[in-house]
Amino acid sequence: MALNNTYDARLVQQETAVGAGVQILLLALLGTAIGMGPAGWLSGLAFAIATWAVLSRALHRTRPRSFGPANRVTLGRATLVGGVTALVADSFESSPPVTLFVGLTAVALILDGVDGKVARATGTSTPLGARFDMEVDAFLILVLSVYVSMTLGPWVLLIGGMRYVFVAAARALPWLNAPLPPSTARKTVAAMQGVLLLLAGSGLLPYAGTFAVVAVALAALVWSFGRDILWLWRTFRAEEALVAEVLELKLVREPERMAS
């Protein structure tokens, strides 16, 4: 992205600072409401500081003209995710109020469909905004999978960890970094994960129903990742074959030119 001469670092950084402040305020409200323990406080504060630091660095690198309305929605959603993170961490010591947990998570999931529409409506879509949105989504799924795993077992962590394993694998296998074609199925499966994990964590279903819901979520995610990885592999091999064919043709024609 080209540098923008109208970039105002002070104003843009103020947005992230306000976001961190609101996150701390939410933690204070949660702490007062439920008597949150040290694990919840530390996890929530760590999330707030990490979000502020990473986002500030990304903004400094990309130098946007303004923070933008869509990023404000995503930052608000990140604040809610920080609250959910604190509640889940605190649940290792005491069970959080289900209504509060479900409420925060549900609003965060609903807002997931808002920031993209705001970005398109205002013409403020950016690679940074898309990445910010994706990372908030991924972390919420990870936190929810941790919460549900306390009931169903560690296999649920595969849902939250799969995206991070893919990112790690892409460092060793660069062909995994190739852009994927747009896919409604991929978006649908991604959206399903949060909804199904929230349903599983709400306590509304019996154990068998909760197990079935999470199993469906995991199966759909495995299918989605598997399909995308297969597409990336086939594309990579096709490109390799094309390059080899071009090189072979060049080697055949070069002696002919020299002979003539």
Secondary structure, DSSP 8 states (H G I E B T S, - for coil): ----TT--HHHHHHHHHHHHHHHHHHHHHHHHHH---HHHHHHHHHHHHHHHHHHHHHHHHH--SS--HHHHHHHHHHHHHHHHHHHHHHTTTS---HHHHHHHHHHHHHHHHHHHHHHHHHT---HHHHHHHHHHHHHHHHHHHHHHHHHH-GGGHHHHHHHHHHHHHHHH-GGGGS-----HHHHHHHHHHHHHHHHHHTT-S-HHHHHHHHHHHHHHHHHHHHHHHHHHHHHHHHHHHHHHHHHHHHHHHHHHHHH-
